[in-house]
Amino acid sequence: MIGLPISRRYLFGKKSTNAINIISGISVLGISIGTAALLLVMSVLNGFEDLIKGLISSFNPDIKITLTEGKTFDNKTDVYTQLLHIPYVKAVIPYLEETSMLEYKEITDFATLKGVDSNFIHFSGLNEKMEEGKFELKNESGYSAVAGLGIRNKLAISIDDPFAFLTAYMPDQNGSAFRPFKKRSLSPVGIFSIQHDYDSKYVFVDLGFMQDLLGKGNQISGYEIRLSDYSKKKEVEKSISTTMGTNFKTQDRYQQDAAFYKLMKLEKWISYAILSFVLVLVAFNIEGALWMIVLDKKKDIMVMKAMGMKNNSVKKIFLCTGMWIVGLGICIGFAIALLFYFLQQEFGIVPIPEGFLVDRYPIDMRWFDFIAVTLTVLAIGYIASYFPARKAALLDEQIRYE
């Protein structure tokens, strides 16, 4: 590969003018900054994705079982027991949820009431997401409610006021025209905060309370399954399908929020595409620097051609020169990104304003992103280097023509 040592000499060797060195240095710097920015933006979006996934996992179960058609079904003891004895199943939690109108001190709004049994708090991470009060659904005084932060703000709920109750309204099938709603009172005892969509939607109540409010007896909306080993979810889903039959469907963590995860991925790759276009603009510096080197080494090209070097070999030399610039830029860019990653992880040099869930921008580097960035920058650099290299290969013919 004669092109490599010659191209390295052309890039790092002495030039006829310092302007070529300056332009080459600017090209390397531009690729470095663009590469670092591309990798860091992807890493920050990875960090937010992992953060939100962690928050959602405290709410969403490992597997959710619901009807393919219809809203509720009977909670049969034998089915519950069979599910509980499936390998890798740690807990089976029946739940019943429905949209209800809530009233608190004459302020009204709609929310989804989710009735769960006493095992729910022991097998979910919601206890760690409590902003105020405690997770308690029933005590000696009666039934309690644990509301999301968004619901708390909309209804102005105060858990410190023992004389104010949260009233839930639900259409009563057996009611009259004068009393079309069934209503029940709850004591708000806790406020949780996971993610805005959940905080503004859910209020947790006791399963028995919810069944009474809906007049559903022993019916439920579905089962939430917690696993001892999430990697075995495919095996568990097969066993669940055998136990429950074709009238039921299962959803894993991703499937329960598929639209949200797709949006996160789309946002990441849109950002990637935008920054890649910025790198295309930076690539014009490479083309300019390479063309300056071609002009500077015009005599060398003539000599090499006189000695019998083919046009294709000349083109390869200057392609390699351009790829040297790109390779240096990638290495320096990765070094900058890794340094920023370390400083952000250890010292939080870019903080997030108060009131957010974390005090610094989350960041997570992945090997796939390194590969994607490397291939993208190399492709852009190759295209930017190709045209000056092609002109260098045809330089002898151009001079003869002139």
N, C-alpha and C positions, 0 to 999 in steps of 0.2 A: 504493500500500500504506500506507493511513493507520495500520494497526495497528502497524507497526514503530516509527515515532517515538513514538507514544503509549505503547507497551509499554516502550520504552527509558526514557522519562521516568518511568513508573510504577516501574520497577526501581531506577533510579539517582537519581531525584528525592527531594525531601524528603518524609518520612513524618510522620504525626502522633505516632508513638512510635518510639524507637530499637529496640524489641524486634523490629519487622518487619525492620529492616536486619540485626540480629544473626541472625535466623532465616534470612534470605536468604543471608547470608554462610556460615552453617553448611551450607546446602544446596549452595552452590557448592563449598565445601571437601569435602563428602562425595562429590560427583560427581567432583571432581578426584582425590581419593585412590583412589576405586573405579576410575576410568578408568586411572590410572597402574598400580595393582595388576594390573588385568586385562591390560594390554599387557605389563607386565614379566614376569608369570608365563608368558604365551605366548612371550615372547622367550627366557626362560631354557630353556623346554622345546624351543624351536627350536635353541638352542645345544647342548643335550645331544644332540638328534637329529643335528645336523651332526657333532658330535664322534664319536658312535658310528658314524655312516656312514663317517666318515674312517678310523676304526679297522678297521671291517669290510672296507672296500675294499682294505686291505693284505692281507687274507686271501682274500676272494672275488674271483674273476676277473670281467672285464667280461661274458663270456658263458660259460656252462657247457653242454657237450654230454653228454647221457646217453641211455641206452636208455629207450624208453617201457615196455618189459617186459624183465625180466631184470636181471642185475647186472654182467656183464662181456662184452666182445667183443674180437675180435682187433685189435691195433694194426697196421693195414696201412700200409706205407710210402707207397703211391700216394695213399691217402686223406689221410694226414698232409701230404704235399706239396701236394695240392690245397687243403687248408685254409690252408696257409701262404701260398699265392699269391692268396688272396681279398683284394681291395682293403681297406685300412684294418686288416688283421690284422697285428699286430706280432709276436706269438708264439703258438705252439700247444704246450701242455704236457700230455702224457698223464699220467694219475694212476690209482692203484689204491688203494682204501681198504676196510678191513674192521675190525670190532670184534675186539679180541684181549685176552686176559688177560695182564697184565704182572706181573712179580715183580722186586723190588729189595730185597736184603738181607732176605729172608723176608717182606716186605710185599707183598701182592697187591691188584690192583684192575683194573678194565676200562677200556679206552680205545680210541679209533679210530686205528688206524695208517694214515697216509696216505703212500703211496709216490709220490714225484715224481722227475723227472730233474734233471740239473744246471742246466737253464735256469730252473728255478722261481725261484730266489733272485734272478736277474738281472731278472726281470720282475714281481716282487711287492714290496710295501713291507715285507715281514716282517723284512728285515735291520735296519730301523730300530726294530723292536719287540722286539729282543732284550734281556732283562733280565740274563742272565748268559751267558758263553761266546760261542760263534759258531755260525753256521748252516753246518754241515758234515755231510754224509750218508755220506761214504766217505773213508778215508785209507789210508795204508800199513799201518796196524794192523788194518784191517777196516771193518766197517760201524758208523755212528754214529747217534745219535738226538737230535732236538731236541724237547723236551717243552714243553707248556704249563705256565704257572705253577701252575694248579690241580692238574695231574697231579704236578708236582714236590712240591707240599705234601702230597698224599695218600700218595705213595710215599716221601717224605723223600729225594728224589734229591739227591746231591751231585756236581756235575760236577768237583770238585777231587779226588775219590778215584779214582785210575787203576786200582785193583784191584777196584772194584765194578762189576758189569755189570747191565744191564737185560735181562731175559729175556722174550721174547715167545712166548706159547703159542697154537697154532692147531690146531683139530681136523684129524687126519690121516686122509684117506679110505682110505689104504693101510695104516693102522696096525693094531695088534692090540689085544686087550682089555687087555693089560698096558701097552701104550704107545699110547694113543688120541690123544696130542697130538704135534704136531711143534713143536719149540722151537728158537729161534735167539737168540744173544746180541748185544747192542748196547752200545756205549760212549756214555753220555749226555754230550754235549759242549756243549749250549746249552739255554737256557730262554727262551721267548718269552711276551709278555703282550699280548693284544689286547682281549679282552672275556671276562667270566667264563665264559660258555657255551662259548666256543672254548678257553679256557685249561684248562678242566676236561674237555675231550673229546679233543683231538688230540695226536698225537705224529707228527712228520715223520720218515720213513725214506727210504732209497734205493728207487727203483722196482724195480730188479733184486732187491733183498733181499725186497721185498714179494711179487714174483711167485714167488720161490723158496719163501717161507714158505707161500703159498697153493697152490703147485703149479699156477699158472695159466700158465706158459710166457710167451707174448708177449701175454697178455690184459691189458686195462685196464678201469677203471670208466667212464672218460670222458675228454674233452679240456677243458682250460681255455684260453680264448681271451683274449688281451690285445690291446686295440685302440689304434691311434694316435690315433683320434678317436672318443670314446664317442658323440657325437651321431649317428654313422652306424651305430649298432647295428642299426637296422631293416633297412638294406640288407644288412649282413653276415649277419643271421639268415636272410634270404631266400636268400642264396648258400649258406649252410651247409645249409639244408633241401634245396636242389637237389643238393648234393654228398653228403649223408649219407643222404637218403631218408626215408621215412615212419616207419621203426622208431626214429628218434631224435627227441629234443626238445631245445630250447634254452631257457635261462633267463638273463635279464639280472640285474644286481645286485639290483634290487628283488624280482624273482621268487624268487631264491634265499633271501631272508629275508622273504618277504611277510608272514608272521604277525607277525614282530617289528615291522616298519614299521607295520602296522595297529594294533598295540598302542600304539606311540608316538603315533600320530595320535589314537587313542581317549583316551589319557591326557591329551593336550593339550586336547581338546574337552570332556572331563569337567571338567577344571579351569576351563575357560572357562565352562561352565554353572554351576558352583558359585559362581564370583565374580559371574556375572550375577545370580544370586539375591540375593547380598549387595547389589548395586546396586538391586535391587527394594526392599529394605528402606530404602536410602538415599533412594529416590524418595519415600517418605512425607514426608520433610522438604520436598521441593519442593511437594507438595500442601498441606502446612501453611503454608508461606511464601506460596504463591499465594493461599490462602484468606484469610490475613491482609491481603494487598494488596487483595483484592476488598472486604473489609469496610472497609478504610481509604479506598477510592475509591468508596464506595457513592453519595455525592452526585454525583460526576462521572458515574457510570453513569446516574443519573436524568436529569441535564442532557443527556447525549448522546442518550438515548432520547427526551427531550422535543423535541430538535432533529431527530428523525426517523431516528436510527441504528437499524438493524435488529438483532435478537437475534444473528444470525449474525456480524455485524461486531463486536459486543461480545465474543462468544466468541473470535473470531480475535485480538483485542487481548490477551486474557489467555492464550491459547495461545502467542502470540508472547513474552509475558513469561516464561512457563515455559521456552520454548525458549532465551531469552536466558540464563537460569540454567544450563541444560544446556550450551549452547554455550560459556559461560565456563568451566564445569567441565571440558569436554573439552579446551579449549585449554590450561588450566593443568595438567591431568593429563598431556597429551602433553609439555608442557615439563618436568615433573618426571621423566617416564619417559626422555626424551632426555638429561637431565642425568645421571640414574643410569646410563644406558647408556654415556655418555662416561666417567664416573668409573670404572665397572667395567672398561671396555676398557683405559683408560690406567693405572689405579692398583690395580685389583683390590680395591675396598673391601669386598667380601664374599668372603673366602677360603674354600677348601675344606680340611678337616683333612688333615694329612700322610698319605701312603700312597695317595692317589688319583692318577689319571693327569695331572690338571691342578691348578694351585695356586689357581685361582679359578673361580667359577661361570661357565660359558660363556654367552654371550648373543648373540642374533642377531635384529635387528628386520627385519620384512618388511612390505612395503606392504599386502599382503592383510590382515594383522592390524590395521593402522591402519584400514582400511576396515570390517572386521568389527566392531571395537570402536566405531567412530563410529556405525555403523548400529544396533548394539545399544543404546548409551546414548541415542541420539536416540529410538529406539522406546520405551524405558522412560520417558524424560522426557516424551514426548508423551502416553503413557497416564496418567502421573501428573498432567499439566497439564490433561487433558481435562475431568475432573470438576469442578474448581474453575471452569474457564472456562465450562462448561455452566451451573453454578449462577449465575455472574455474569450470563449472558445471560438467565436467568429471574428475576433478582432483582426486577425491576419488578412481575411478576405475583405474586410471593410477598408483596411489601409490600402490594399492593392487596388480596390475599386476606385478609391479616391485618387 
